[in-house]
Amino acid sequence: MDWDVMTKLMQENQTIQLGTLTINKLTFFKVWVSLFHAVGIVGLALPISKPIFQQLTPFHLLMSTGLLMYFHRGWNLSFIGFSALAFFTGMISEIVGVQTGLIFGDYYYGTVLGTKIWGVPLIIGLNWFLLVYLTGEWLHGKIENHWIAAASGALLMVGIDFVIEPVAISLGFWTWTSEAIPLENYLGWFFIALVLQVAYRHFHFKKQNRLSAFLLLNLILFFAILSVIL
């Protein structure tokens, strides 16, 4: 496959024609992302629609990842390798965590997030990839030292998990067997995230995505607002 040709094809036609109105694709999808997250907040906050929107969570992650990949500009075998590494590292660490209580502590996943393998929803592997990509891309170019950048990315991911945890528990994504979320969870998150952030920095592909930072901001605001509402 000619990866350069694939990238060029995805860069073409950067506008959308809506009747007589011509809209920049990046602007269009930024509006789409904001509206989608806003509707999700309302849907999850209202008791009558909450069950429906809970079940739509996997679609939300798939859509976000799909849009992110549409604007990705570094398609090559190295990127495919990194993507697979992030997905399977996330899945394996979560499977070990669920089955043994090691790495993150004792917890289990509910039915909301869809199909599971050994107790872990497949969408969780995608979530690991998504978070590593978003945080890694945001820091790329801001910090030159690979280790400092990787550690910063891992800390950012832990911070995001800290915001996500109460919302995820409230929505039935997963449940802790203890009353409080164990410190082990955040230490485990940091360790796994650090490994993947180092991989992100060292795999050779173009780290440029015009939607990434905007999607990351919407993701953080989405869970931050829900943590107050729910």
C-alpha angles and dihedrals in degrees: 000000000000101000093187090057091049092052092048091051091053091049094055125093096028092177134070122217114218104179105296092343120096115201130186109246094227091053091045094052093043088057089045092052093048093047092046092053092044092052089047092054092051093043094051093043095055114077092215094057100029097094091052094049091046089060090048092061095098089051089051091055093044092050093048092050092045093053091045091053091048089062095040112117103188105077110163139115091273091059091048088051093050092048092052091046092051093047097047095040089053093046096046094047090049093047090051089047095051096042099044109017089238125130098018106022132251113328142127136206125245127220097264098089097057135232116023136204112204090341098314123105113236089230089068091068088053090049091056090052092047095051094045091049095047096047094039093050092048092053095041109110092013096079120033100191108086096211095048090046092048093048090047091050091049091050090049090052090051089051090051091049089051089058094043098048101076092043093048091049092049091050094048097247091133139346132218118220090216124068093241129044104257122240085232088072094061093042090051091048091052093050096048092041091050092054091050094044090054088050091050091054095047102042109093112236134114108277101205127120123158093200098046102087092043092050091048091053092049091049093052093045091047094059094035091056093044091050088061097041102043 
